[in-house]
Amino acid sequence: MTTPRQVELTTTLADLYSQDGGNSDEIALVYAFPNPTQIAASLPTSHKYAYQGPRTIKVSADTMARICLGCLAQYYGFIAGPMDLYLFDLDKTKMEVLHEAISWTKPEPWHRVDAMRVLRDLHVSQQPRLQFIQNSNTIANLEKKKAIITPMDFLDGHGPLVDQDVHWDLLSKRTLALSDLPSPPTEVTDSILRADEKDDKVILETEINRMLKRIASRPLPFVVKLPLGMGGHAVFMVNNEQKRQSCLRILREELPSMFQSLTRENEDRMPVSLLLQDVVPGPSDGVSIFITQTGRPIYISTSEQILNERDQWSGGYMDYTRQEALGRKYHDIIQKVAKYVFERGYYGPMGVDVMTDEHGQQLIVDMNIRQTGSYTLGLMKKHFYEQRNLPIGGLVCPLAILGDRDSFEKMFAKQIQDGTIVIAAWCRGKAGPGAMFTWSACGLLLGTETREEMEALMDKLDKMAVKK
């Protein structure tokens, strides 16, 4: 087993929440990456706060839990710092139940062991106080304010740091489209269906046809977005007829389940909408900021997003030598966004995806009113650049590979030892006939001297990935 170099972050969420008179000891981070269906007994499904992922690859509940509640939640918690971090327990696999039955001592579940091992690699002064949630009632009744990634039904009335209705509304891409913030022209098609009509098949079919009509007729190219998707799993780049037909087919299959998410509690917030947006050519920059409890924005970093072959977020690059200049470049956008969300009741970590059109105007193509994936990379500047003189940072998360952490560390022993590869999340599972194969979902942070070296390392990691 390789002994990794301890990771020292530039700052932590504990530091940021304590700015401007705040106190991170009064806040608990309760982290779960949302999923449209229930994937573990510890986390009830959210019905009021519905999420959409029609382009998410369909896998088993256990696999999805190891990605969403294990790997991704760990990865987001990696930058927590010395504050309470709660992760949801995963259901025991048959293998774990069997192992527990024949063991003299009660072994810790794999996901707990993996998470604790990841967080031990942080400098001791920056390690979170990690706890696991077996029952959501336990965390609901916790006296501390709960900071989350996205709203969860069971926390309504139980001390969320930000009002959940406000938070959910700000997370909706529809809210950005209808705001006065600078964004690409967007055509919004809201459903006129009410919750008590969603089981009428004739009305449902008529409404689906009405909503899809504009996608079928709009001139190419354009982008289709659902209001409450994450990581590109509810975004369609429609730049040819084949992609148009694929988009129509997927949405025709998805819209019935979206309509089933309508409730009397959420129908007035228009969770079933289609957004058709003009295409802005060029790359998108992911700008990470923190808004203090007084509304002051703190610039964290700017990254270049990586999209996979399905146009879904799979990681990012960051040039640490350009961060101060990029902070100045996006200063005005940061101020506008911070004012907009703070006036509506949000503070904490968030991200803004910005593109620049042919006239030089900066346009917000997405707002993530939550901690984002690239946030972690920004706080690795001290580790990669200041301590190791590695100006290029990169992240890959989630990466699914065969094998466990020990086998991965043997393969990359030198890079892990010298700190150019940092494991920020790891959650293993079993798959295949008779659960004979070990696989892992992991989150990796990378540092290199050049962009070419980073691309070569990412290509090597991509070839290890389990493809589905």
LUMGUZA-89538 format. One record per residue (C-alpha): x, y, z; residue in three letters. Coordinates in steps of 0.2 Angstrom, whole numbers, plus 2048, in hexadecimal, padded with zeros to 3 digits. Each point is the difference from the previous one (the first is absolute). Layout:
<rs>
XYZALA;...
</rs>
This chain:
<rs>
800800800MET;8078117FBTHR;80180E80DTHR;7F98107F8PRO;807811804ARG;7F480980BGLN;7F580D7F7VAL;800812806GLU;7F180A7F8LEU;8018127FCTHR;7F180380BTHR;7F17F6805THR;7ED801801LEU;802802813ALA;80B80F7FDASP;7F48087F4LEU;7F07FD80ATYR;80980980ESER;8038107F6GLN;7F7810804ASP;7FA7FB811GLY;7FB7EE7FCGLY;8037F180AASN;8037EF7F7SER;7FE7F7811ASP;7ED8047FFGLU;7FF7F87EFILE;8007ED7FBALA;8037FB7EELEU;7F37F37FBVAL;8067FA7EFTYR;7F77F57F3ALA;8018027EEPHE;7ED7FF7FAPRO;7F97F17F7ASN;7EE7FF7F9PRO;7FD7F0808THR;8047F9811GLN;8117F7801ILE;8027FD812ALA;7F57FE810ALA;80980E809SER;7FA80D7F3LEU;7EE8027FCPRO;7FB8057EFTHR;7FC8127FDSER;7EF8027F8HIS;7FD813802LYS;8128047FBTYR;8017F67F0ALA;80F7FD7F6TYR;8027FB7EEGLN;80D7F67F7GLY;7F97F87F0PRO;8127FE7F9ARG;8077F780FTHR;8067EF7FCILE;7F57F3809LYS;8087F580DVAL;7FB7F780FSER;7FB809810ALA;8107FA809ASP;80B8067F2THR;7F7811800MET;802801813ALA;8127FD7FFARG;80280E7F4ILE;7F480D807CYS;8007FD813LEU;8127F9800GLY;80C8077F3CYS;7F88117FCLEU;7FB804812ALA;8117FC806GLN;80880A7F2TYR;7F580F805TYR;8047FE812GLY;8137FF7FDPHE;801813802ILE;7F580180FALA;80E80480DGLY;7FD7FE813PRO;7ED800800MET;7F37F3801ASP;7FE7F67F0LEU;7F27F37FFTYR;7FF7F37F2LEU;7F27F47FEPHE;8027ED803ASP;7FF7F47F1LEU;7F67F0801ASP;80A7F1804LYS;8047F57F2THR;7FE7ED801LYS;8127FE801MET;80180C80FGLU;7F27F7809VAL;8087EF7FDLEU;811807806HIS;7F8807810GLU;7F77F0803ALA;8107F6801ILE;80B80D808SER;804800813TRP;800813800THR;7F480B7F7LYS;80A8077F1PRO;7FD8127FAGLU;7F78017EFPRO;80B8037F1TRP;7F98117FCHIS;804806812ARG;8127F97FFVAL;8038087EFASP;7FA811806ALA;80A800810MET;8107FB7F6ARG;7FD80E7F4VAL;7FE80E80DLEU;80F7FA80AARG;80B8067F1ASP;7FB812805LEU;80B80B80BHIS;7FA7FC812VAL;7FB812802SER;7F47FF7F1GLN;7F87EF803GLN;7ED801802PRO;7F77F880EARG;7F87F17F6LEU;7F07F8805GLN;7F47F47F7PHE;7ED8017FFILE;7F77F0802GLN;7EF808802ASN;7FB8117F9SER;7F6804810ASN;81080180ATHR;80780E7F5ILE;7EF8087FEALA;800802813ASN;811806801LEU;801812808GLU;80D8077F4LYS;7FB8087F0LYS;8037F57F1LYS;8098057F1ALA;7FC7F57F1ILE;8047FD7EDILE;7EE8017FBTHR;7EF80080APRO;7F97F0807MET;7EE7FE806ASP;8047F9811PHE;809810805LEU;7F180B7FEASP;7FD808810GLY;8107F8808HIS;80C80E7FFGLY;8078027EEPRO;80D80D7FFLEU;7F78087F2VAL;7ED7FF7FDASP;7FE7F17F5GLN;7F28077F5ASP;80C80F7FDVAL;80E7F57FCHIS;7F77F47F5TRP;7F980F7F6ASP;8118077FELEU;8077EF7FALEU;7F38007F2SER;8078047EFLYS;7EF8087FCARG;80480D80ETHR;8108067F7LEU;7F78007EFALA;7F280C807LEU;80C80B80ASER;8088107FCASP;8127F9800LEU;8097FF7F0PRO;7FD7EF7F8SER;7FD7F97EEPRO;7EF8037F9PRO;7F57F2807THR;7EE7FA7FBGLU;7F77F980FVAL;7F27F37FDTHR;7F77FD811ASP;7F47F2802SER;7EE805803ILE;7FC7EF808LEU;7FB800812ARG;8047F380DALA;7EE7F9800ASP;8017FD7EDGLU;8107F67FFLYS;7F87EF7FFASP;7F48047F2ASP;8097F87F1LYS;7F780A7F3VAL;804811808ILE;8117FA803LEU;8037FB7EEGLU;7F98107F9THR;80B80A80CGLU;8107F77FBILE;7FC8037EEASN;7FE812803ARG;81080280AMET;80A7F77F3LEU;7F98097F1LYS;80D80E801ARG;80F7F4801ILE;7FA7F87F0ALA;7FE8107F6SER;80E80C807ARG;80E8037F4PRO;8117F8804LEU;80B80280BPRO;7F9803811PHE;8017F9812VAL;7F27F780AVAL;801800813LYS;7F47FA80DLEU;7FF80B80FPRO;8067F580ELEU;80E7F57F9GLY;8127FF805MET;8117FC7F8GLY;7F98017EEGLY;7F47F2803HIS;7F280A7FBALA;80880A7F2VAL;7FF7FD7EDPHE;80B8077F3MET;7F58007F1VAL;80B8047F1ASN;7FA7F47F3ASN;7F17F67FBGLU;8067F0808GLN;802809811LYS;7EF8087FEARG;7F87EF7FEGLN;8097F980ESER;7FB80F80CCYS;7EE7FE7FBLEU;8007ED803ARG;809801811ILE;7F480E806LEU;7F17F77FAARG;8057F280BGLU;80580C80EGLU;7F280C801LEU;7F37F4807PRO;80B7FD80FSER;803813802MET;7EE802800PHE;7FE7F380EGLN;80C80B80ASER;7F380E801LEU;7F8802811THR;7F480E807ARG;80F80680AGLU;80B8037F0ASN;7F58027F1GLU;800813801ASP;8138007FFARG;7FF7F97EFMET;80C7F1802PRO;7FA7F97EFVAL;80780C7F3SER;80A8007F0LEU;80D80D7FDLEU;8068037EELEU;81080A800GLN;80B8097F3ASP;8117F87FDVAL;80F80B806VAL;80F7F97F7PRO;8107FE809GLY;8067F9811PRO;7F7802811SER;80980680FASP;7FA7F9811GLY;80280E80DVAL;7FF7FB812SER;7FC80D80EILE;7FB800812PHE;7F280C806ILE;802804813THR;7F180380BGLN;8028137FDTHR;7FE7FD7EDGLY;8138037FCARG;8067F67F2PRO;8117F7802ILE;8087FB7F0TYR;8077EE801ILE;8057FB7EESER;7FC7FD7EETHR;8017F07F7SER;7FE7F97EEGLU;7F37F3800GLN;8027EF7F8ILE;7F17F87F7LEU;8007ED7FBASN;7FA7F97F0GLU;7EE802807ARG;803813803ASP;7FF7FC813GLN;80C80880DTRP;80E7F4804SER;80D80B807GLY;80A8107FDGLY;8118097FETYR;80780E809MET;80F80B7FDASP;805807811TYR;80B80D7F8THR;7F18097F8ARG;7F480080FGLN;803812806GLU;7FD8067EEALA;7F17F67FELEU;7F9806810GLY;8028127F9ARG;7F87FB7EFLYS;7F07F9809TYR;7FF80D80EHIS;7F08097F9ASP;7F77EF7FDILE;8057FA811ILE;7F9810808GLN;7F07FF7F7LYS;7FD7EE804VAL;804802812ALA;7F480E802LYS;7F27F77F7TYR;8017F080AVAL;803808811PHE;7F180B7FEGLU;7F67F17FEARG;8077F780FGLY;80F7F67FBTYR;812800807TYR;80E7F37FFGLY;80A7F87F2PRO;7FA8017EEMET;8058007EEGLY;7FD8097F0VAL;8037FA7EFASP;80580F7F4VAL;8028017EEMET;80580F7F5THR;7F78037F0ASP;8078077F0GLU;7FD812806HIS;80A7FD810GLY;7F180080BGLN;8017F480FGLN;7F17F5801LEU;7FB7F480EILE;7FB7EF7F8VAL;7FD7F8811ASP;7FF804813MET;8047F280CASN;7FA807811ILE;8097F3809ARG;8127FA802GLN;8067FA7EFTHR;80C7F37FBGLY;80E80C7FBSER;7FF809811TYR;80C7F2807THR;80D8037F2LEU;800813804GLY;8057FC812LEU;80E7F57FBMET;80B80F7FALYS;80A7FF810LYS;8047ED7FEHIS;8038007EEPHE;8078117FBTYR;807808810GLU;8087F1807GLN;8047F57F1ARG;80280E7F2ASN;7F37F67F5LEU;7F680E7F7PRO;7F37F57F8ILE;7F27F780AGLY;7F47F47FAGLY;7F27F6807LEU;7F77F07FBVAL;7F07FB80ACYS;7F87F4800PRO;80B7F47F8LEU;7FB7ED801ALA;80E7F47FFILE;8037ED803LEU;8097FC810GLY;802808811ASP;80A80F807ARG;80F7F5804ASP;8027FA7EESER;7FE8117FAPHE;80D80780BGLU;80D7F37FBLYS;7FD8057EEMET;803813804PHE;80B7FE80FALA;80C80E7FBLYS;7F380D7FBGLN;7F77FD811ILE;80F80080AGLN;8068117F8ASP;7EF807801GLY;7FC8027EETHR;7F17F5801ILE;7F580380FVAL;7F17F4804ILE;7F280B806ALA;7F27F27FFALA;8007ED800TRP;7F17F4801CYS;8027EE7FBARG;7F37F37FCGLY;7FD7EF7F9LYS;7F97FB7EFALA;7FF7F27F3GLY;7FA7EF802PRO;8007FB812GLY;807811804ALA;8117FA7FBMET;8078107FAPHE;80680F80BTHR;7FD8117F9TRP;802811806SER;7F98127FDALA;80D80D804CYS;8048127FFGLY;8118057FBLEU;809811801LEU;8108027F5LEU;80E80C7FEGLY;80C8017F1THR;80D80D7F9GLU;7F88017EFTHR;7EF7FF7F8ARG;8077F27F5GLU;8057F680FGLU;7EF802808MET;7F77FA7F0GLU;80C7F17FFALA;7FC7FB812LEU;7ED8027FEMET;8017F67F0ASP;8097F280ALYS;7F280180ELEU;7F28007F3ASP;8077F07F8LYS;7FE7F8811MET;7EE805802ALA;7F27F3800VAL;7F58047F0LYS;7EE7FE800LYS;
</rs>
